[in-house]
Amino acid sequence: MTAIRAADVSKSYRVRTGRRRTLKELVLRQHTEPVVVEALRGVSFEVEAGESYAIVGANGSGKSTLLKLIAGTAKPSRGTLEVNGRVSALLELGAGFHPDFTGRENVFLNAALLGLTRKQTERALPEIEAFAELGGFFDAAVKTYSSGMYMRLAFAVAAHVDPDVLLIDEILAVGDEYFQRKCFAKLNEFRSRAKTICFVSHDLAAVSRLCRRGLLLDRGAVRAEGEITRVLEAYAELVEAQERHALAGAAPQGDRWGSGEVRIESVTLRSGDRDALVVATGAPFAIRLGYEVTADLDEVVFGITIYRDDGVSVYGTNTQVDGVRVPVRPGRGEITFAVPRLPLLPGRYELDVAAISPALHTYDYHSKRHAFRVGGPAGEMGTTRLDHEWRTDSGGAL
């Protein structure tokens, strides 16, 4: 049985531009002409009953709009969308709550909106109260709640009104670690009971753990759909392309100084046989320095230092430390620092490069003027990956 079926669904909004109005327009209450914004364009997919299905994409890609259409709080401009069964949704923090009502009163309000009778709600109330763990705040006005308390109450209600389809839009991100684990345990219980889950999250590790299929939205259109590994790979490729574009278009931000007898004219980052501002953990990596010498010098020391974007120094070295003598003569040259497998964990990094004399006189120093990003699977912590293995108590490697 199909729980959700979307066929060529599009959703448009008419919005007014942000142009500043003239004094005449303000006095006469004239408005700018609205423009049509397409939040979704020709989206088609199916979700089987009992399936956990992911919807991923960058901010503004149309994920929340699609969930609103599934929830029935908005209607598509074109196409057809069919949803079978009772839908419970966690779309926005505090959505559906009356701020002056208590948590208990809001439970009855939300349950009524979902079609439950008062007796059905009363039967579910003890489980909702126990799951939310709000203590005395369960009978306090929700306008006094923190964002985490909102999330606790919202998830408790949504999960205990026995929905056929549960929609979750990033709301779990505001919960603490303990309650997030409790929520995922509840979601796993839902899966075991063959309930349908549509899950929107930027936590890709959680997505891959919970969902077997999904779709990737990019500016309102489906970029990939199907098996979750393939969808997340397409998402990673999209993010890397955006990061490469952003890094390539960014002007150097750091400082530069030196006497100028040697100038580093180009800094090229490479992975394998291609230039790369985004490189994967474990991939080959090289920093290629193109330089020009304008004085009679016997030797130049070249160095690099890599920083994490929070300023932590990750690694630094130079040719003198490594026992490499670099003789030079006037003209252009090139030198490359290379590692066969980059051990850095995912994140953004900045780079210092320098050309100095053996006596530590600075010819040219670029301080944090170059940036790159490392991509890879989430889960490991720190700055670098250590080569390692796990062994059992019998001594065998796993």
C-alpha positions as a Markdown table, in Angstrom:
| # | Residue | x | y | z |
|---|---|---|---|---|
| 1 | Met | 0.0 | 0.0 | 0.0 |
| 2 | Thr | 1.2 | 3.5 | -0.9 |
| 3 | Ala | 1.2 | 6.0 | 2.0 |
| 4 | Ile | 2.2 | 9.0 | 0.0 |
| 5 | Arg | 2.1 | 9.6 | -3.8 |
| 6 | Ala | 3.2 | 12.8 | -5.4 |
| 7 | Ala | 2.8 | 13.3 | -9.2 |
| 8 | Asp | 4.4 | 16.4 | -10.8 |
| 9 | Val | 3.7 | 18.6 | -7.7 |
| 10 | Ser | 4.6 | 22.3 | -7.9 |
| 11 | Lys | 4.0 | 25.0 | -5.4 |
| 12 | Ser | 4.2 | 28.7 | -6.2 |
| 13 | Tyr | 3.9 | 31.8 | -3.9 |
| 14 | Arg | 3.3 | 35.4 | -4.9 |
| 15 | Val | 5.6 | 37.6 | -2.9 |
| 16 | Arg | 6.5 | 41.3 | -3.0 |
| 17 | Thr | 10.0 | 42.3 | -3.8 |
| 18 | Gly | 12.2 | 43.8 | -1.1 |
| 19 | Arg | 12.7 | 47.1 | -3.1 |
| 20 | Arg | 12.7 | 50.2 | -0.9 |
| 21 | Arg | 9.6 | 52.2 | -1.7 |
| 22 | Thr | 9.7 | 55.9 | -2.4 |
| 23 | Leu | 8.1 | 58.5 | -0.2 |
| 24 | Lys | 5.3 | 58.9 | -2.7 |
| 25 | Glu | 4.6 | 55.2 | -2.7 |
| 26 | Leu | 4.5 | 55.2 | 1.1 |
| 27 | Val | 2.1 | 58.2 | 1.3 |
| 28 | Leu | -0.2 | 56.8 | -1.4 |
| 29 | Arg | 0.1 | 53.3 | 0.1 |
| 30 | Gln | 1.3 | 52.0 | -3.3 |
| 31 | His | 2.9 | 48.6 | -3.3 |
| 32 | Thr | 5.5 | 46.9 | -5.5 |
| 33 | Glu | 4.1 | 44.3 | -7.9 |
| 34 | Pro | 4.3 | 40.8 | -6.5 |
| 35 | Val | 6.5 | 38.2 | -8.2 |
| 36 | Val | 5.9 | 34.5 | -8.4 |
| 37 | Val | 8.4 | 32.3 | -6.6 |
| 38 | Glu | 8.3 | 28.5 | -7.3 |
| 39 | Ala | 9.1 | 26.7 | -4.1 |
| 40 | Leu | 8.6 | 23.3 | -5.8 |
| 41 | Arg | 8.8 | 22.3 | -9.4 |
| 42 | Gly | 7.5 | 19.0 | -10.8 |
| 43 | Val | 8.2 | 16.9 | -7.7 |
| 44 | Ser | 7.2 | 13.2 | -8.1 |
| 45 | Phe | 7.8 | 10.3 | -5.6 |
| 46 | Glu | 6.1 | 7.5 | -3.7 |
| 47 | Val | 6.4 | 6.4 | -0.1 |
| 48 | Glu | 5.2 | 2.9 | 0.8 |
| 49 | Ala | 3.2 | 2.3 | 4.0 |
| 50 | Gly | 5.6 | 1.5 | 6.9 |
| 51 | Glu | 8.6 | 3.1 | 5.1 |
| 52 | Ser | 11.0 | 5.6 | 6.7 |
| 53 | Tyr | 11.7 | 8.2 | 3.9 |
| 54 | Ala | 14.2 | 11.1 | 4.0 |
| 55 | Ile | 13.9 | 14.5 | 2.4 |
| 56 | Val | 17.2 | 16.3 | 2.3 |
| 57 | Gly | 18.6 | 19.4 | 0.7 |
| 58 | Ala | 20.1 | 22.8 | 1.4 |
| 59 | Asn | 18.2 | 25.6 | 3.2 |
| 60 | Gly | 15.6 | 27.0 | 0.8 |
| 61 | Ser | 15.5 | 23.9 | -1.4 |
| 62 | Gly | 11.7 | 23.3 | -0.7 |
| 63 | Lys | 11.8 | 20.6 | 2.0 |
| 64 | Ser | 9.5 | 22.3 | 4.5 |
| 65 | Thr | 7.1 | 23.4 | 1.7 |
| 66 | Leu | 6.9 | 19.7 | 0.6 |
| 67 | Leu | 6.1 | 18.6 | 4.2 |
| 68 | Lys | 3.4 | 21.2 | 4.5 |
| 69 | Leu | 1.8 | 19.9 | 1.4 |
| 70 | Ile | 1.9 | 16.4 | 2.7 |
| 71 | Ala | 0.5 | 17.6 | 6.1 |
| 72 | Gly | -2.3 | 19.3 | 4.3 |
| 73 | Thr | -1.6 | 22.8 | 5.7 |
| 74 | Ala | -0.9 | 24.0 | 2.1 |
| 75 | Lys | -2.2 | 22.9 | -1.3 |
| 76 | Pro | -0.1 | 22.3 | -4.5 |
| 77 | Ser | -0.4 | 24.9 | -7.3 |
| 78 | Arg | -0.1 | 22.0 | -9.8 |
| 79 | Gly | 0.0 | 18.3 | -9.8 |
| 80 | Thr | -1.6 | 15.8 | -7.4 |
| 81 | Leu | -0.6 | 14.7 | -3.9 |
| 82 | Glu | -2.3 | 11.7 | -2.2 |
| 83 | Val | -1.8 | 10.8 | 1.5 |
| 84 | Asn | -3.4 | 7.8 | 3.0 |
| 85 | Gly | -4.0 | 7.7 | 6.8 |
| 86 | Arg | -3.9 | 10.0 | 9.7 |
| 87 | Val | -1.0 | 12.5 | 9.6 |
| 88 | Ser | 0.8 | 13.9 | 12.6 |
| 89 | Ala | 3.4 | 16.6 | 11.9 |
| 90 | Leu | 6.3 | 18.3 | 13.7 |
| 91 | Leu | 6.9 | 21.1 | 11.2 |
| 92 | Glu | 7.7 | 24.2 | 13.2 |
| 93 | Leu | 8.7 | 24.7 | 16.8 |
| 94 | Gly | 5.5 | 25.3 | 18.8 |
| 95 | Ala | 3.2 | 25.1 | 15.8 |
| 96 | Gly | -0.3 | 24.3 | 16.9 |
| 97 | Phe | 0.3 | 25.4 | 20.5 |
| 98 | His | -1.6 | 28.2 | 22.1 |
| 99 | Pro | 0.9 | 30.2 | 24.2 |
| 100 | Asp | -1.5 | 30.9 | 27.0 |
| 101 | Phe | -2.7 | 27.3 | 27.3 |
| 102 | Thr | -0.9 | 24.9 | 29.6 |
| 103 | Gly | 0.9 | 21.9 | 28.2 |
| 104 | Arg | -2.0 | 19.6 | 29.2 |
| 105 | Glu | -4.5 | 21.9 | 27.6 |
| 106 | Asn | -2.5 | 22.0 | 24.4 |
| 107 | Val | -2.4 | 18.2 | 24.3 |
| 108 | Phe | -6.2 | 18.2 | 24.1 |
| 109 | Leu | -6.2 | 21.0 | 21.5 |
| 110 | Asn | -3.7 | 19.2 | 19.2 |
| 111 | Ala | -5.3 | 15.9 | 19.6 |
| 112 | Ala | -8.7 | 17.4 | 18.7 |
| 113 | Leu | -7.2 | 18.9 | 15.6 |
| 114 | Leu | -5.9 | 15.5 | 14.6 |
| 115 | Gly | -9.4 | 14.0 | 15.0 |
| 116 | Leu | -9.1 | 12.3 | 18.3 |
| 117 | Thr | -12.0 | 12.2 | 20.7 |
| 118 | Arg | -11.6 | 13.4 | 24.3 |
| 119 | Lys | -11.7 | 9.8 | 25.6 |
| 120 | Gln | -9.0 | 8.8 | 23.1 |
| 121 | Thr | -6.9 | 11.7 | 24.3 |
| 122 | Glu | -7.4 | 10.9 | 28.0 |
| 123 | Arg | -6.2 | 7.4 | 27.4 |
| 124 | Ala | -3.0 | 8.6 | 25.7 |
| 125 | Leu | -2.4 | 11.5 | 28.2 |
| 126 | Pro | -0.4 | 9.6 | 30.8 |
| 127 | Glu | 2.0 | 8.3 | 28.2 |
| 128 | Ile | 2.4 | 11.8 | 26.7 |
| 129 | Glu | 3.0 | 13.3 | 30.1 |
| 130 | Ala | 5.6 | 10.6 | 31.0 |
| 131 | Phe | 7.4 | 10.8 | 27.6 |
| 132 | Ala | 7.6 | 14.7 | 27.7 |
| 133 | Glu | 9.2 | 14.7 | 31.2 |
| 134 | Leu | 8.2 | 18.3 | 31.8 |
| 135 | Gly | 7.4 | 17.8 | 35.5 |
| 136 | Gly | 5.3 | 20.6 | 36.9 |
| 137 | Phe | 5.7 | 22.6 | 33.7 |
| 138 | Phe | 3.2 | 20.3 | 32.1 |
| 139 | Asp | 0.5 | 22.4 | 33.8 |
| 140 | Ala | 2.2 | 25.7 | 33.1 |
| 141 | Ala | 1.5 | 28.0 | 30.1 |
| 142 | Val | 3.7 | 27.0 | 27.1 |
| 143 | Lys | 4.8 | 30.6 | 26.6 |
| 144 | Thr | 7.0 | 30.0 | 29.6 |
| 145 | Tyr | 8.7 | 27.0 | 27.9 |
| 146 | Ser | 12.2 | 26.8 | 26.5 |
| 147 | Ser | 12.7 | 25.6 | 22.9 |
| 148 | Gly | 13.7 | 22.2 | 24.3 |
| 149 | Met | 10.5 | 22.0 | 26.3 |
| 150 | Tyr | 8.5 | 22.9 | 23.3 |
| 151 | Met | 10.1 | 20.1 | 21.4 |
| 152 | Arg | 9.5 | 17.6 | 24.2 |
| 153 | Leu | 5.8 | 18.4 | 24.3 |
| 154 | Ala | 5.5 | 18.5 | 20.5 |
| 155 | Phe | 7.2 | 15.2 | 19.9 |
| 156 | Ala | 5.3 | 13.5 | 22.8 |
| 157 | Val | 2.0 | 14.6 | 21.3 |
| 158 | Ala | 2.8 | 13.7 | 17.7 |
| 159 | Ala | 4.2 | 10.3 | 18.6 |
| 160 | His | 1.4 | 9.2 | 20.9 |
| 161 | Val | -1.7 | 10.1 | 18.9 |
| 162 | Asp | -1.3 | 6.9 | 16.9 |
| 163 | Pro | -0.7 | 8.5 | 13.5 |
| 164 | Asp | -0.3 | 6.5 | 10.3 |
| 165 | Val | 2.2 | 9.0 | 8.8 |
| 166 | Leu | 4.6 | 11.0 | 11.0 |
| 167 | Leu | 6.3 | 14.1 | 9.5 |
| 168 | Ile | 9.4 | 15.5 | 11.2 |
| 169 | Asp | 11.1 | 18.7 | 10.1 |
| 170 | Glu | 14.4 | 19.3 | 11.8 |
| 171 | Ile | 12.7 | 19.9 | 15.2 |
| 172 | Leu | 14.8 | 17.2 | 16.9 |
| 173 | Ala | 17.9 | 19.4 | 16.6 |
| 174 | Val | 16.8 | 21.6 | 19.5 |
| 175 | Gly | 16.6 | 18.7 | 21.9 |
| 176 | Asp | 19.4 | 17.6 | 24.3 |
| 177 | Glu | 21.4 | 14.4 | 23.6 |
| 178 | Tyr | 19.3 | 12.3 | 26.1 |
| 179 | Phe | 15.9 | 13.3 | 24.7 |
| 180 | Gln | 17.2 | 12.9 | 21.0 |
| 181 | Arg | 18.1 | 9.3 | 21.8 |
| 182 | Lys | 14.7 | 8.8 | 23.4 |
| 183 | Cys | 13.0 | 10.2 | 20.3 |
| 184 | Phe | 15.0 | 8.0 | 18.0 |
| 185 | Ala | 14.1 | 5.0 | 20.1 |
| 186 | Lys | 10.5 | 6.0 | 19.7 |
| 187 | Leu | 11.0 | 6.3 | 15.9 |
| 188 | Asn | 12.5 | 2.8 | 15.8 |
| 189 | Glu | 9.4 | 1.6 | 17.6 |
| 190 | Phe | 7.3 | 3.3 | 14.9 |
| 191 | Arg | 9.2 | 1.5 | 12.3 |
| 192 | Ser | 8.6 | -1.9 | 14.0 |
| 193 | Arg | 4.9 | -1.1 | 13.9 |
| 194 | Ala | 5.0 | -0.4 | 10.2 |
| 195 | Lys | 4.2 | 3.3 | 10.5 |
| 196 | Thr | 5.3 | 5.7 | 7.8 |
| 197 | Ile | 7.9 | 8.4 | 8.7 |
| 198 | Cys | 9.0 | 11.4 | 6.5 |
| 199 | Phe | 12.1 | 12.8 | 8.0 |
| 200 | Val | 13.8 | 16.1 | 7.2 |
| 201 | Ser | 17.2 | 16.7 | 8.8 |
| 202 | His | 20.6 | 18.1 | 8.1 |
| 203 | Asp | 22.0 | 15.4 | 10.4 |
| 204 | Leu | 23.0 | 13.0 | 7.6 |
| 205 | Ala | 24.2 | 10.3 | 10.0 |
| 206 | Ala | 20.7 | 10.2 | 11.5 |
| 207 | Val | 19.2 | 10.2 | 8.1 |
| 208 | Ser | 21.2 | 7.2 | 7.0 |
| 209 | Arg | 20.5 | 5.4 | 10.2 |
| 210 | Leu | 16.8 | 5.9 | 10.1 |
| 211 | Cys | 15.9 | 5.8 | 6.4 |
| 212 | Arg | 16.5 | 3.4 | 3.5 |
| 213 | Arg | 15.1 | 5.7 | 0.7 |
| 214 | Gly | 14.7 | 9.4 | 0.2 |
| 215 | Leu | 14.9 | 12.3 | -2.2 |
| 216 | Leu | 17.3 | 15.2 | -2.6 |
| 217 | Leu | 15.7 | 18.6 | -3.4 |
| 218 | Asp | 17.7 | 21.4 | -5.1 |
| 219 | Arg | 16.0 | 24.7 | -5.6 |
| 220 | Gly | 12.6 | 23.1 | -5.6 |
| 221 | Ala | 13.4 | 20.3 | -8.0 |
| 222 | Val | 14.2 | 16.6 | -7.4 |
| 223 | Arg | 18.0 | 16.2 | -7.9 |
| 224 | Ala | 18.1 | 12.5 | -6.8 |
| 225 | Glu | 15.6 | 9.9 | -5.5 |
| 226 | Gly | 15.7 | 6.3 | -4.4 |
| 227 | Glu | 18.2 | 4.3 | -2.2 |
| 228 | Ile | 19.5 | 6.5 | 0.6 |
| 229 | Thr | 23.2 | 6.0 | 0.0 |
| 230 | Arg | 22.9 | 7.2 | -3.6 |
| 231 | Val | 20.8 | 10.2 | -2.4 |
| 232 | Leu | 23.3 | 11.2 | 0.2 |
| 233 | Glu | 26.2 | 10.8 | -2.3 |
| 234 | Ala | 24.4 | 13.2 | -4.6 |
| 235 | Tyr | 23.9 | 15.6 | -1.8 |
| 236 | Ala | 27.6 | 15.5 | -0.9 |
| 237 | Glu | 28.5 | 16.2 | -4.5 |
| 238 | Leu | 26.1 | 19.1 | -4.6 |
| 239 | Val | 27.5 | 20.6 | -1.3 |
| 240 | Glu | 31.1 | 20.1 | -2.6 |
| 241 | Ala | 30.2 | 21.9 | -5.8 |
| 242 | Gln | 28.8 | 24.8 | -3.8 |
| 243 | Glu | 31.8 | 24.9 | -1.5 |
| 244 | Arg | 34.2 | 24.9 | -4.5 |
| 245 | His | 32.3 | 27.8 | -6.0 |
| 246 | Ala | 32.3 | 29.7 | -2.7 |
| 247 | Leu | 36.0 | 29.1 | -2.0 |
| 248 | Ala | 37.1 | 29.8 | -5.6 |
| 249 | Gly | 35.2 | 33.1 | -5.6 |
| 250 | Ala | 36.4 | 34.3 | -2.1 |
| 251 | Ala | 39.0 | 37.0 | -2.1 |
| 252 | Pro | 42.1 | 36.3 | 0.1 |
| 253 | Gln | 41.3 | 37.4 | 3.7 |
| 254 | Gly | 44.5 | 37.0 | 5.6 |
| 255 | Asp | 47.7 | 39.1 | 5.8 |
| 256 | Arg | 50.8 | 39.0 | 3.6 |
| 257 | Trp | 54.3 | 40.4 | 4.3 |
| 258 | Gly | 58.0 | 40.0 | 3.4 |
| 259 | Ser | 61.0 | 41.7 | 1.7 |
| 260 | Gly | 60.1 | 40.3 | -1.7 |
| 261 | Glu | 63.3 | 38.7 | -3.0 |
| 262 | Val | 61.2 | 35.6 | -3.4 |
| 263 | Arg | 57.4 | 35.9 | -4.0 |
| 264 | Ile | 54.9 | 33.0 | -3.9 |
| 265 | Glu | 52.8 | 33.9 | -6.9 |
| 266 | Ser | 50.4 | 31.0 | -6.9 |
| 267 | Val | 49.1 | 28.4 | -4.3 |
| 268 | Thr | 47.3 | 25.5 | -5.9 |
| 269 | Leu | 45.6 | 22.7 | -4.0 |
| 270 | Arg | 45.3 | 19.3 | -5.7 |
| 271 | Ser | 43.8 | 15.9 | -5.0 |
| 272 | Gly | 45.1 | 13.3 | -7.3 |
| 273 | Asp | 45.3 | 14.7 | -10.8 |
| 274 | Arg | 42.9 | 17.6 | -10.4 |
| 275 | Asp | 42.8 | 21.0 | -8.7 |
| 276 | Ala | 40.6 | 20.7 | -5.6 |
| 277 | Leu | 39.4 | 23.1 | -2.9 |
| 278 | Val | 37.3 | 20.3 | -1.5 |
| 279 | Val | 39.1 | 17.0 | -0.8 |
| 280 | Ala | 38.0 | 13.8 | 1.0 |
| 281 | Thr | 39.6 | 12.4 | 4.1 |
| 282 | Gly | 42.0 | 9.7 | 3.0 |
| 283 | Ala | 42.5 | 11.1 | -0.5 |
| 284 | Pro | 45.8 | 12.2 | -1.9 |
| 285 | Phe | 46.5 | 15.9 | -1.3 |
| 286 | Ala | 49.1 | 18.3 | -2.5 |
| 287 | Ile | 49.9 | 22.0 | -2.0 |
| 288 | Arg | 51.7 | 23.4 | -5.1 |
| 289 | Leu | 53.6 | 26.7 | -4.6 |
| 290 | Gly | 54.5 | 28.6 | -7.7 |
| 291 | Tyr | 57.3 | 31.2 | -6.9 |
| 292 | Glu | 59.5 | 33.8 | -8.5 |
| 293 | Val | 63.0 | 34.7 | -7.4 |
| 294 | Thr | 64.3 | 38.2 | -8.2 |
| 295 | Ala | 67.7 | 38.2 | -6.4 |
| 296 | Asp | 70.8 | 36.1 | -6.3 |
| 297 | Leu | 70.1 | 33.6 | -3.6 |
| 298 | Asp | 71.6 | 30.2 | -2.9 |
| 299 | Glu | 68.7 | 28.6 | -1.0 |
| 300 | Val | 65.1 | 29.2 | 0.0 |
| 301 | Val | 63.2 | 27.5 | 2.8 |
| 302 | Phe | 59.5 | 26.9 | 1.9 |
| 303 | Gly | 57.0 | 26.1 | 4.6 |
| 304 | Ile | 53.3 | 25.4 | 5.2 |
| 305 | Thr | 51.0 | 25.4 | 8.3 |
| 306 | Ile | 47.5 | 24.1 | 8.3 |
| 307 | Tyr | 44.9 | 25.6 | 10.7 |
| 308 | Arg | 41.4 | 24.5 | 11.5 |
| 309 | Asp | 39.0 | 27.4 | 11.0 |
| 310 | Asp | 38.7 | 28.0 | 14.7 |
| 311 | Gly | 42.4 | 28.8 | 14.8 |
| 312 | Val | 43.8 | 25.5 | 16.1 |
| 313 | Ser | 47.1 | 24.7 | 14.5 |
| 314 | Val | 46.8 | 21.2 | 13.0 |
| 315 | Tyr | 50.2 | 20.7 | 11.4 |
| 316 | Gly | 53.2 | 22.8 | 10.2 |
| 317 | Thr | 56.6 | 22.0 | 8.6 |
| 318 | Asn | 59.1 | 23.4 | 6.2 |
| 319 | Thr | 61.8 | 22.1 | 3.9 |
| 320 | Gln | 64.6 | 22.9 | 6.4 |
| 321 | Val | 62.9 | 20.9 | 9.2 |
| 322 | Asp | 62.4 | 18.0 | 6.8 |
| 323 | Gly | 66.1 | 18.1 | 5.6 |
| 324 | Val | 65.3 | 19.2 | 2.1 |
| 325 | Arg | 67.6 | 21.7 | 0.5 |
| 326 | Val | 66.0 | 23.9 | -2.2 |
| 327 | Pro | 68.6 | 25.7 | -4.3 |
| 328 | Val | 67.2 | 28.6 | -6.4 |
| 329 | Arg | 68.2 | 31.0 | -9.1 |
| 330 | Pro | 66.5 | 34.1 | -10.5 |
| 331 | Gly | 63.3 | 33.2 | -12.4 |
| 332 | Arg | 60.2 | 31.1 | -11.8 |
| 333 | Gly | 60.0 | 27.8 | -10.1 |
| 334 | Glu | 57.6 | 25.4 | -8.4 |
| 335 | Ile | 57.6 | 23.2 | -5.3 |
| 336 | Thr | 55.0 | 20.8 | -4.0 |
| 337 | Phe | 54.1 | 19.5 | -0.5 |
| 338 | Ala | 52.3 | 16.2 | -0.9 |
| 339 | Val | 50.7 | 13.6 | 1.3 |
| 340 | Pro | 49.5 | 10.2 | -0.1 |
| 341 | Arg | 46.4 | 10.1 | 2.2 |
| 342 | Leu | 45.1 | 13.2 | 3.8 |
| 343 | Pro | 44.4 | 12.3 | 7.5 |
| 344 | Leu | 42.4 | 15.5 | 8.3 |
| 345 | Leu | 38.8 | 15.0 | 9.4 |
| 346 | Pro | 35.9 | 16.8 | 7.7 |
| 347 | Gly | 35.8 | 20.6 | 8.3 |
| 348 | Arg | 37.1 | 23.9 | 6.9 |
| 349 | Tyr | 40.8 | 24.6 | 7.1 |
| 350 | Glu | 43.1 | 27.6 | 6.4 |
| 351 | Leu | 46.6 | 27.6 | 5.2 |
| 352 | Asp | 49.8 | 29.6 | 5.8 |
| 353 | Val | 52.6 | 29.4 | 3.2 |
| 354 | Ala | 56.0 | 31.0 | 3.4 |
| 355 | Ala | 59.3 | 31.5 | 1.7 |
| 356 | Ile | 62.1 | 32.4 | 4.1 |
| 357 | Ser | 65.9 | 32.3 | 4.2 |
| 358 | Pro | 67.8 | 29.6 | 6.1 |
| 359 | Ala | 68.5 | 32.3 | 8.7 |
| 360 | Leu | 64.7 | 32.8 | 9.1 |
| 361 | His | 64.5 | 36.1 | 7.2 |
| 362 | Thr | 61.0 | 36.4 | 5.6 |
| 363 | Tyr | 60.9 | 36.8 | 1.9 |
| 364 | Asp | 57.1 | 36.2 | 1.5 |
| 365 | Tyr | 54.5 | 35.1 | 4.0 |
| 366 | His | 50.8 | 34.4 | 3.4 |
| 367 | Ser | 48.9 | 34.1 | 6.6 |
| 368 | Lys | 45.6 | 32.3 | 6.4 |
| 369 | Arg | 45.0 | 33.7 | 2.9 |
| 370 | His | 44.1 | 30.3 | 1.4 |
| 371 | Ala | 41.2 | 28.0 | 2.5 |
| 372 | Phe | 40.0 | 24.5 | 1.7 |
| 373 | Arg | 37.4 | 22.0 | 3.0 |
| 374 | Val | 37.7 | 18.4 | 3.9 |
| 375 | Gly | 34.7 | 16.1 | 3.3 |
| 376 | Gly | 34.0 | 12.6 | 4.5 |
| 377 | Pro | 31.7 | 10.5 | 6.7 |
| 378 | Ala | 30.6 | 11.9 | 10.0 |
| 379 | Gly | 31.1 | 10.3 | 13.4 |
| 380 | Glu | 34.8 | 10.6 | 14.1 |
| 381 | Met | 36.0 | 13.4 | 16.4 |
| 382 | Gly | 39.1 | 15.6 | 16.5 |
| 383 | Thr | 41.2 | 16.9 | 13.7 |
| 384 | Thr | 43.0 | 13.9 | 12.2 |
| 385 | Arg | 42.3 | 10.3 | 11.5 |
| 386 | Leu | 44.7 | 7.8 | 13.0 |
| 387 | Asp | 45.5 | 4.6 | 11.2 |
| 388 | His | 44.1 | 1.9 | 13.5 |
| 389 | Glu | 42.4 | -1.4 | 14.0 |
| 390 | Trp | 40.2 | -3.0 | 16.6 |
| 391 | Arg | 41.2 | -6.3 | 18.2 |
| 392 | Thr | 39.1 | -8.8 | 20.2 |
| 393 | Asp | 40.3 | -10.2 | 23.5 |
| 394 | Ser | 41.5 | -13.2 | 21.6 |
| 395 | Gly | 43.9 | -11.0 | 19.7 |
| 396 | Gly | 42.2 | -11.2 | 16.3 |
| 397 | Ala | 41.8 | -8.1 | 14.3 |
| 398 | Leu | 38.2 | -7.2 | 13.3 |
